[in-house]
């Protein structure tokens, strides 16, 4: 198995774990604050989606120009994106998430079979590792931990 295929497989596994928690939510729980501080599950899913989109854009830029754009300052980026997306409906966030993850996986698939340690860390940090960061938040919100 290539390193790229391992990244894709790990992302899929992590996504299924995260998505299982989201599917366990009652409809009315999607917009209740408290998943991550004052964020709702909807806010959390939007957060994951914008990081997919940003990482996709960075990888695409690397593929087109040979240069990986710098990573934004995390807290500032998170605040800006939360403000931008907080009024979206659950349906809009779910659609945004599906589209951004699809593009993200397409861009990963265009990486070399061995993308190297740095690109692997970039991708995993915005997928598998990111999901694992937030799964405990959802578990706690759902009363599973």
Secondary structure as UniProt FT lines:
FT   HELIX           3..23
FT   HELIX           27..29
FT   TURN            30..31
FT   TURN            37..38
FT   HELIX           41..65
FT   HELIX           74..85
FT   TURN            86..87
FT   HELIX           90..109
FT   HELIX           116..125
FT   TURN            126..127
FT   HELIX           128..141
FT   TURN            142..143
//
